Amino acid sequence: MRENKRKITLLIILAFVTILLFLGFKLGSSWEFALRLRSIKLVAMLIVSCCVAYSSVAFQTITGNRILTPAIMGFESVYMLLQTVLIFIYGDTTFRVLNNLDNFLLSVACMIGFSFLLYLLIYKRGRNNMYLLLLVGLVLGILFNTLSSFMQLLIDPNDFFIIQGKMFASFNKINEGLLWYAVVILVFVLVIGFRMNKYLDVLALGREQAISLGLNYNRTVKHFLIIIAVLVSISTALIGPVAFLGLLVTNVTYQLIKTQNHGLIIIACCLVSVVTVIGGQFMMERVFNFSTPISTIINLVGGIYFLYLLLKVKKI
């Protein structure tokens, strides 16, 4: 426990230094304008980091598998399908039909509906459903991506550029008006989520053990799927999909923090995510001169790490 607390303290220091470096590096003469823009990006990155960290750890605990994340299971595909359908129906008048807040709330509702679908298809059907969950999630994700691609081929090329802007994660096109709604929802959801951390400790023991300890397994899983859906929708609606960020930060956290206490794991994962996202954005801006999107870097590193985890599990 003492070693874990020492590592978390070091992560806090590293995250603080990364934030200061991002905010203060080469502000220039128009420092007030630059600081304001960077502060908006910083708030968005902190929101995304917390959303990805909590949702990924909770999802992996529910499924009992450390290589599964909400992104892999198709949650972000639901968002892209919704955005494609809206552009397909309304074209360039979409922003007049639905404002940003309406679009955001609709995205949250659709992803919660998808989580209920997974709950009904998987956790209501038996006990050992991890492989069925993987299969259904991947199939639905592929189906949604295929439908999105099909509609993107049919729409006007000018409308396609609207969708294309939502395909790749970027902190350079933050919707400032939506940012503060996301903060309020995030704080509310995280307060509920951290109060339920004790249930994650029980769920990590397995379905049979959790039920034998008196936990209402199905209801608890349903509640966590709703929390996961809301957090993923906040992250995706703000910056776009980042498929492998959750996989990367959670497994790095598991290597650093050796404990079954989900309170410590989630805090450490949030800090690792903050360092990864802000550090990656700083490298993208200052080293690569905006030539490479941060999502490309994260997906490349995360994809390689995903293959490494698969090969490692196979060897074991």
HELIX and SHEET records of a PDB file:
HELIX    1   1 ARG A    2  GLY A   24  1                                  23    
HELIX    2   2 TRP A   31  THR A   63  1                                  33    
HELIX    3   3 PHE A   75  TYR A   90  1                                  16    
HELIX    4   4 GLY A   91  THR A   93  5                                   3    
HELIX    5   5 THR A   94  VAL A   97  1                                   4    
HELIX    6   6 ASN A  100  LEU A  118  1                                  19    
HELIX    7   7 TYR A  119  TYR A  123  3                                   5    
HELIX    8   8 MET A  130  LEU A  154  1                                  25    
HELIX    9   9 PRO A  157  MET A  167  1                                  11    
HELIX   10  10 GLU A  176  ARG A  195  1                                  20    
HELIX   11  11 ASN A  197  LEU A  203  1                                   7    
HELIX   12  12 ARG A  207  SER A  212  1                                   6    
HELIX   13  13 TYR A  217  ILE A  239  1                                  23    
HELIX   14  14 LEU A  245  LEU A  256  1                                  12    
HELIX   15  15 HIS A  262  ARG A  286  1                                  25    
HELIX   16  16 ILE A  294  LYS A  315  1                                  22    
END                                                                             
